Amino acid sequence: MSSTIERLHEAVTRISRNVADTSRTAKLVQGGRTKMAKKLVEEASEVSLDAVTNDREAVVRESADLIYNLTVLWVDMGISPDDVWNEMKRREQLYGIAEKLHKGPVAVINGGVTVGPQGDKG
């Protein structure tokens, strides 16, 4: 999967550098970061709503849209897929692969992770 995202990232990067491009991706990029962020939220909402209604196929389709829009935002912000993969590796080393970064204070003591008194709020 990561190679697919990397190819998507490269394609969006090429499109974003071509001011003459009239594709939907180019229009999204030209619309600016606010437009990109709004599209990202829209797609995340659609995934959530489809999940609540138990529409598996719609979740698959909307997830692809979500990943696409996230990648467009990454390109605009100069973020590469490797930046994200490296952060995921860092978190895996601290918390394990199936854990999300804690929002509250965290300390690493004797090789273990301790969550502060506020716990995980996210």
C-alpha positions in Angstrom: 0.0 0.0 0.0 2.8 2.5 0.8 4.1 2.3 -2.8 0.6 3.3 -4.0 0.6 6.3 -1.7 4.1 7.2 -2.8 3.0 7.0 -6.5 0.0 9.2 -5.7 2.2 11.6 -3.8 4.6 11.9 -6.8 1.7 12.4 -9.2 0.1 15.1 -7.0 3.5 16.8 -6.7 3.9 16.9 -10.5 0.4 18.3 -11.0 0.9 20.9 -8.3 4.0 22.2 -10.1 2.2 22.5 -13.5 0.3 25.8 -13.4 -1.3 24.9 -16.8 -2.9 21.7 -15.5 -6.7 21.8 -15.4 -7.3 18.5 -13.7 -9.5 18.2 -10.6 -6.3 17.7 -8.5 -4.9 21.0 -10.0 -8.0 22.9 -9.1 -8.0 21.5 -5.6 -4.3 22.6 -5.2 -5.0 26.0 -6.7 -7.9 26.4 -4.3 -5.4 26.6 -1.4 -4.9 24.9 1.9 -8.3 25.9 3.3 -10.1 24.2 0.4 -7.9 21.1 0.8 -8.6 21.0 4.6 -12.3 21.3 4.0 -12.3 18.4 1.5 -10.3 16.3 3.9 -12.9 16.9 6.7 -15.7 16.2 4.2 -14.3 12.9 3.2 -13.6 11.9 6.8 -17.2 12.7 7.7 -18.4 10.6 4.8 -16.3 7.6 5.9 -17.7 8.0 9.4 -21.4 8.3 8.3 -21.0 5.3 6.0 -19.5 3.3 8.8 -22.4 4.1 11.1 -24.9 2.9 8.4 -22.7 -0.2 8.0 -22.1 0.4 4.3 -18.8 -1.4 3.8 -18.4 -0.6 0.1 -19.1 3.1 0.7 -16.5 3.1 3.4 -14.0 1.6 1.0 -14.7 4.2 -1.7 -14.7 7.1 0.7 -11.5 5.9 2.4 -9.8 6.1 -1.0 -11.1 9.6 -1.3 -9.9 10.4 2.2 -6.4 9.1 1.5 -6.3 11.0 -1.8 -7.2 14.3 -0.1 -4.8 13.7 2.7 -2.0 13.2 0.2 -2.9 16.4 -1.6 -2.6 18.3 1.7 0.7 16.6 2.4 2.1 17.8 -0.9 1.0 21.3 -0.2 2.7 21.2 3.2 5.9 19.6 2.0 5.2 16.4 3.8 6.4 13.1 2.2 4.9 9.7 2.9 8.3 8.8 4.5 7.7 11.6 7.0 4.5 9.9 8.1 6.0 6.4 8.0 8.9 7.6 10.2 6.5 9.0 12.7 4.5 5.8 12.7 7.8 3.8 13.3 8.7 6.2 16.2 5.3 5.6 17.8 5.5 1.9 17.3 8.8 1.8 19.2 7.2 3.8 22.1 3.7 2.3 22.2 3.3 -0.7 19.9 1.9 -0.8 16.4 -1.7 -0.7 17.4 -1.6 2.3 19.6 -2.3 5.9 19.0 -0.1 8.7 20.4 -1.3 9.8 23.8 -2.5 13.4 24.1 -1.6 13.9 27.7 1.9 14.0 29.3 4.0 10.9 28.5 7.3 9.8 30.0 9.6 6.9 29.1 10.9 5.4 32.3 13.2 2.3 32.3 12.2 1.6 28.7 8.5 1.7 29.5 5.9 4.3 28.6 4.0 6.0 31.4 0.9 8.1 30.6 0.4 11.2 32.8 -2.6 11.6 35.1 -4.8 13.0 32.3 -4.7 9.7 30.4 -5.4 9.4 26.7 -8.0 12.0 25.6 -7.9 11.2 21.9 
